[in-house]
């Protein structure tokens, strides 16, 4: 059995829960080339939420992959991905672009806690920032620009109940019955507020300040999730220093970096490398240690990964 089919079979066994669906990063090409393709794919996610028993809470569509935060069963998540992949392949062929390979797959992660759910909102919304594309609150192909935004309320468009059935079928390329309140913007396409459950977001982040603070400052959660997803850690030197300081305080009961002994720094190097995916040079810069000393810590039988579990 091909690897991706085995993953499908495993995911189908999972029960109802919150999930993070992250498609593979296609290294050989782009999934989206034009604004029209991005807007079209937003609509496909929305239509999928009508076809399958899922609830969408957040999403971000990147040039070569996409993230969706949703609830449902593992089986419904697999069906949603297969549907999106099939629709996307057809659209790319029609537009003259190569489709993703047959084994193009996704990773499904079950959300185990409220704190993890909050961190996933931040991780998904920060993706465009970490990839150097834009600020989360200005990126049109995700939800972040709609959260706590007064300007979004000024966006005009045409409601589904103002269109004929034929017009809706042409616009959505689907015969599914479209909810009357769905709002279509002339450039952005279907607005997230039409089909995304914003209630959960506002429940978890009851003020814009709380969301913005976590979005900007929660380096630890971002680093952990990036490592879990296999993403490169795109952090500035200042962000890494702050992350290291927080991990040191957390690991050693309130101590700051200046109070750590040589032995504690050695163990901290392992924590940072193993749990957060920091490279030796980044660790060395943050701890003000020579790079070769950090590498010795990581290789040492006294400090190495096999001998110390935080």
C-alpha positions as CSV (number, residue, x, y, z in Angstrom):
1,X,0.0,0.0,0.0
2,X,1.3,3.5,-0.9
3,X,2.3,5.5,2.1
4,X,-0.4,8.1,1.6
5,X,-3.1,5.5,1.4
6,X,-1.9,4.0,4.7
7,X,-2.1,7.4,6.3
8,X,-5.6,7.9,5.0
9,X,-6.6,4.5,6.5
10,X,-5.0,5.4,9.9
11,X,-6.7,8.8,10.0
12,X,-10.1,7.3,9.1
13,X,-10.1,5.4,12.5
14,X,-9.8,8.6,14.5
15,X,-13.0,9.9,16.3
16,X,-14.6,13.3,16.5
17,X,-12.2,16.0,17.7
18,X,-10.6,19.3,16.9
19,X,-7.9,18.8,14.2
20,X,-5.1,20.7,12.5
21,X,-5.0,19.6,8.8
22,X,-1.7,20.7,7.2
23,X,-1.1,19.7,3.5
24,X,2.3,18.7,2.4
25,X,4.6,21.5,1.3
26,X,5.0,20.9,-2.5
27,X,8.7,21.3,-3.1
28,X,8.5,20.9,-6.9
29,X,5.8,23.5,-7.7
30,X,3.1,25.9,-6.5
31,X,-0.5,25.1,-5.7
32,X,-1.6,28.7,-6.2
33,X,-0.4,31.1,-8.8
34,X,-3.0,33.9,-9.1
35,X,-5.3,35.8,-6.8
36,X,-8.2,34.2,-8.6
37,X,-6.9,30.7,-7.7
38,X,-6.6,31.7,-4.0
39,X,-10.1,33.1,-3.9
40,X,-11.5,30.1,-5.7
41,X,-9.8,27.7,-3.2
42,X,-11.4,29.6,-0.2
43,X,-14.7,28.9,-1.8
44,X,-13.8,25.2,-2.2
45,X,-13.0,25.0,1.5
46,X,-16.4,26.6,2.2
47,X,-18.3,24.2,-0.1
48,X,-16.4,21.2,1.5
49,X,-17.8,22.4,4.9
50,X,-21.3,21.9,3.4
51,X,-20.6,18.5,1.9
52,X,-18.9,16.9,4.9
53,X,-19.7,17.0,8.6
54,X,-16.9,19.4,9.7
55,X,-16.7,22.8,11.2
56,X,-14.0,25.2,10.0
57,X,-12.4,27.5,12.6
58,X,-9.4,28.9,10.8
59,X,-7.4,28.5,7.6
60,X,-4.4,29.9,5.8
61,X,-3.6,29.3,2.1
62,X,0.1,29.5,1.3
63,X,1.6,29.3,-2.2
64,X,2.6,25.6,-1.9
65,X,0.5,24.3,1.0
66,X,-2.5,25.1,3.2
67,X,-3.6,24.9,6.8
68,X,-7.1,24.3,8.1
69,X,-8.2,24.2,11.8
70,X,-11.5,22.2,12.0
71,X,-13.5,19.8,14.0
72,X,-15.0,16.5,12.8
73,X,-14.0,12.8,12.6
74,X,-10.8,11.6,11.1
75,X,-12.8,10.1,8.2
76,X,-14.5,13.4,7.4
77,X,-11.1,15.2,7.4
78,X,-9.8,12.7,4.9
79,X,-12.8,13.1,2.7
80,X,-12.4,16.9,2.8
81,X,-8.8,16.7,1.8
82,X,-9.4,14.3,-1.1
83,X,-12.2,16.6,-2.3
84,X,-10.0,19.7,-2.1
85,X,-7.0,17.9,-3.8
86,X,-9.2,16.6,-6.6
87,X,-10.8,20.0,-7.2
88,X,-7.4,21.8,-7.1
89,X,-5.8,19.3,-9.5
90,X,-8.6,20.0,-12.0
91,X,-8.3,23.7,-11.6
92,X,-4.6,23.7,-12.1
93,X,-4.8,21.6,-15.2
94,X,-7.5,23.9,-16.6
95,X,-5.3,26.9,-16.0
96,X,-2.3,25.3,-17.7
97,X,-0.3,24.5,-14.5
98,X,0.9,21.1,-13.4
99,X,-1.2,19.5,-10.6
100,X,0.3,18.1,-7.4
101,X,1.5,14.5,-7.6
102,X,-0.7,11.6,-6.9
103,X,0.9,10.9,-3.5
104,X,0.4,14.6,-2.4
105,X,-0.9,14.1,1.1
106,X,-1.4,15.9,4.4
107,X,-0.7,15.7,8.1
108,X,-3.6,15.5,10.6
109,X,-2.9,16.4,14.2
110,X,-5.5,15.9,16.9
111,X,-5.9,18.8,19.3
112,X,-5.4,17.6,22.9
113,X,-6.1,20.8,25.0
114,X,-7.5,24.3,24.9
115,X,-4.0,25.7,25.1
116,X,-2.9,23.7,22.1
117,X,-6.0,25.0,20.2
118,X,-5.0,28.6,21.0
119,X,-1.5,27.9,19.9
120,X,-2.7,26.4,16.6
121,X,-4.7,29.6,15.8
122,X,-1.5,31.5,16.3
123,X,0.7,29.1,14.4
124,X,-1.7,29.1,11.4
125,X,-2.1,32.9,11.4
126,X,1.7,33.5,11.8
127,X,2.5,31.3,8.8
128,X,2.5,34.2,6.3
129,X,4.7,36.2,8.6
130,X,7.3,33.5,9.1
131,X,7.4,32.8,5.4
132,X,8.1,36.5,4.7
133,X,4.8,37.1,2.8
134,X,2.9,39.7,4.8
135,X,1.6,40.6,8.2
136,X,-1.2,38.1,9.3
137,X,-3.8,40.9,9.6
138,X,-3.3,42.0,6.0
139,X,-3.2,38.6,4.3
140,X,-6.4,38.0,2.3
141,X,-6.2,34.3,2.0
142,X,-6.6,33.4,5.6
143,X,-8.9,34.3,8.5
144,X,-6.5,36.5,10.6
145,X,-7.5,39.7,8.7
146,X,-11.1,39.2,9.8
147,X,-10.4,38.7,13.6
148,X,-11.2,41.9,15.6
149,X,-11.2,44.0,12.4
150,X,-13.5,47.0,12.2
151,X,-12.5,47.5,8.5
152,X,-13.7,44.1,7.5
153,X,-17.2,45.2,8.4
154,X,-16.9,47.9,5.6
155,X,-16.3,45.3,2.9
156,X,-19.1,45.2,0.5
157,X,-20.3,42.4,-1.6
158,X,-23.3,40.4,-2.9
159,X,-25.2,38.0,-0.7
160,X,-26.2,34.6,-1.9
161,X,-29.9,35.4,-1.5
162,X,-29.4,38.3,-4.0
163,X,-28.3,35.9,-6.7
164,X,-30.1,33.5,-8.9
165,X,-29.5,29.8,-8.7
166,X,-27.8,29.8,-12.1
167,X,-25.5,32.7,-11.0
168,X,-24.5,30.9,-7.8
169,X,-23.8,27.7,-9.7
170,X,-21.6,29.5,-12.1
171,X,-19.8,31.4,-9.3
172,X,-19.2,28.4,-7.1
173,X,-18.9,25.8,-9.8
174,X,-21.2,23.7,-7.6
175,X,-24.8,22.7,-7.4
176,X,-24.8,22.6,-3.6
177,X,-27.4,24.8,-2.0
178,X,-25.5,27.9,-0.8
179,X,-26.6,29.5,2.6
180,X,-28.4,32.8,2.0
181,X,-26.1,34.8,4.2
182,X,-22.8,34.0,2.3
183,X,-21.2,37.2,1.2
184,X,-19.1,37.3,-2.0
185,X,-16.6,40.2,-2.4
186,X,-15.7,41.1,-6.0
187,X,-11.9,40.7,-5.4
188,X,-11.6,38.5,-2.3
189,X,-14.4,36.1,-3.2
190,X,-16.3,34.5,-0.4
191,X,-15.5,36.2,2.9
192,X,-14.4,34.0,5.9
193,X,-17.2,35.2,8.1
194,X,-19.7,33.4,5.8
195,X,-18.6,29.9,6.7
196,X,-15.9,30.0,9.4
197,X,-17.0,29.6,13.0
198,X,-15.6,32.8,14.7
199,X,-17.3,32.1,18.0
200,X,-14.6,29.7,19.1
201,X,-11.9,32.2,18.3
202,X,-13.6,34.9,20.4
203,X,-14.2,32.5,23.2
204,X,-10.4,31.6,23.3
205,X,-9.3,35.2,22.7
206,X,-11.8,37.5,24.5
207,X,-9.9,40.7,23.6
208,X,-7.8,41.9,20.7
209,X,-4.9,42.6,23.0
210,X,-4.8,38.9,24.2
211,X,-4.8,37.7,20.6
212,X,-2.2,40.2,19.4
213,X,0.1,39.5,22.3
214,X,0.0,35.7,21.7
215,X,0.4,36.3,18.0
216,X,3.5,38.3,18.4
217,X,5.1,36.9,21.6
218,X,4.3,33.2,21.9
219,X,7.6,32.1,20.4
220,X,7.7,28.9,22.5
221,X,4.4,27.5,21.1
222,X,5.3,28.5,17.6
223,X,8.7,26.7,17.8
224,X,7.1,23.5,19.2
225,X,4.5,23.4,16.5
226,X,6.9,24.2,13.8
227,X,9.1,21.3,14.9
228,X,6.0,19.0,15.1
229,X,5.0,20.0,11.5
230,X,8.6,19.7,10.2
231,X,8.7,23.3,9.2
232,X,12.0,25.3,9.3
233,X,12.2,27.7,12.3
234,X,12.1,31.1,10.8
235,X,12.8,33.3,13.8
236,X,14.9,36.5,14.2
237,X,17.9,36.5,16.6
238,X,15.9,38.6,19.1
239,X,13.0,36.1,19.0
240,X,15.4,33.2,19.5
241,X,17.0,35.0,22.5
242,X,13.6,35.6,24.1
243,X,12.6,32.0,23.4
244,X,15.8,30.7,25.0
245,X,15.3,32.9,28.1
246,X,11.8,31.6,28.5
247,X,12.7,28.0,28.2
248,X,15.6,28.5,30.7
249,X,13.2,30.0,33.2
250,X,10.7,27.3,32.7
251,X,13.2,24.4,32.8
252,X,15.1,25.7,35.9
253,X,12.4,27.0,38.1
254,X,12.7,30.7,37.5
255,X,16.4,31.1,36.9
256,X,17.6,33.4,34.2
257,X,20.4,32.7,31.8
258,X,23.1,34.4,34.0
259,X,22.4,32.1,36.9
260,X,22.8,28.9,35.0
261,X,25.8,26.6,35.8
262,X,27.9,25.0,33.1
263,X,26.0,21.8,33.7
264,X,22.6,23.4,33.4
265,X,23.6,25.2,30.2
266,X,24.7,21.9,28.7
267,X,21.3,20.3,29.5
268,X,19.5,23.4,28.2
269,X,21.3,23.1,24.9
270,X,19.8,19.6,24.5
271,X,16.3,20.8,25.4
272,X,16.5,23.7,22.8
273,X,17.8,21.4,20.1
274,X,15.6,18.4,20.8
275,X,12.3,19.9,21.7
276,X,12.4,23.2,19.8
277,X,14.6,22.4,16.8
278,X,17.1,25.2,17.4
279,X,20.4,24.8,15.5
280,X,23.7,24.8,17.5
281,X,24.8,28.2,16.1
282,X,21.5,29.8,17.2
283,X,21.8,28.3,20.6
284,X,25.4,29.4,20.9
285,X,24.5,33.0,20.0
286,X,21.6,33.1,22.5
287,X,23.6,31.6,25.4
288,X,26.8,33.6,24.5
289,X,28.8,30.3,24.1
290,X,31.2,29.3,21.4
291,X,29.5,27.2,18.8
292,X,31.9,24.3,19.2
293,X,31.0,24.1,22.9
294,X,27.3,23.8,22.1
295,X,28.1,21.0,19.6
296,X,30.2,19.3,22.3
297,X,27.2,19.4,24.7
298,X,25.0,17.8,22.1
299,X,27.5,15.0,21.4
300,X,28.5,14.4,24.9
301,X,27.3,11.3,26.7
302,X,26.7,13.5,29.8
303,X,24.6,16.0,28.0
304,X,23.6,14.3,24.7
305,X,20.1,13.6,23.6
306,X,20.2,10.0,24.8
307,X,21.3,10.9,28.3
308,X,19.1,13.8,29.2
309,X,15.3,14.0,29.0
310,X,13.9,17.3,30.5
